[in-house]
Amino acid sequence: MRLLPWLTNTREDKGTGYFSKGKVACPPFLRCPYGGGSLRMDGESLVSEAGRRYRVVDGVPWLLDEARVATVDRALQRQYTERDAARYDRQLRLGSLAIGCWEPRQRRRMVGLLELKPGARVLEVSVGTGANLPFLADKVGTSGHIMALDLSWAMMGVAKARAARLPTPVDLVRGDAVTLPFASDSFDAVLHFGGLNLFGDRTQALAEMVRVARPGAIVVAGDEGLSEARRRTWLGRKLLSMNSLFVFRPPFDKIPWDGIEGFELHWAWREAFYLLRFRVRGETPRPSQEDKLRQRIAEREEEAAAGGGPEGARR
């Protein structure tokens, strides 16, 4: 089992992690989504302690039981064909410009709410086409690690190609947001954007994001939903007439309040999307040996950058 896959990345294999070509190590924080047991590699599959077998397709583990996915979630994923996924980013970029927003700026601001540091391990739930991956990678650096989960295989095809161009190790997992296939307290931050409103169980999905995040970690989750002030404007009325999803409001009643602290409500895309931001409650655990090593690597990377390279770091 290779705990730090990014240490062995090559130029030809950059941007990949545990499940890259020729590497079959199972991340220690990956779990069976039904029961939480550990997983082991067996040929080209992952097998749980209970004997449940999961495929690894084109380097991506499929950690879900299709029959257990909510009907609404199954219906929504079927809406995204490969053709839809290929043109999704362009349509969103044009839609953003139509309301006076530069999409990259909005995504950069959203990722900034996570307060990521170099070397961090971050999870994106519902990664879609991977449009946030470059901004996450910019924050965690080459010593960090990104796990990205989605239900739509068509969308993940676009995300996989985008991840391969990044210097940061990225692993993709096909899974269900309401049964995340990760151990508790596994991530330094969790991001979700663009699916919460229509999840089969929004309460469970938010609870899962909190469960897999470490104590003190920041979670940011958002989706369509106009602010009250925006609803009263011409733009707000126009957006509502064009897309019924904008009728949604922030799901305050679905938030696991007992497990969080420092809640903040933010808005993006001219107050057309809500962003829930909070910290996971609890004492920050003492860093593990893996965490200490990742932090040392990140510090050396920062010193090298500040000094103009390895020679500058030695000075």
Order of alpha helices (4+ residues) and beta strands (2+ residues): beta-beta-beta-beta-alpha-alpha-alpha-beta-alpha-beta-alpha-beta-beta-alpha-beta-alpha-alpha-beta-beta-alpha-alpha
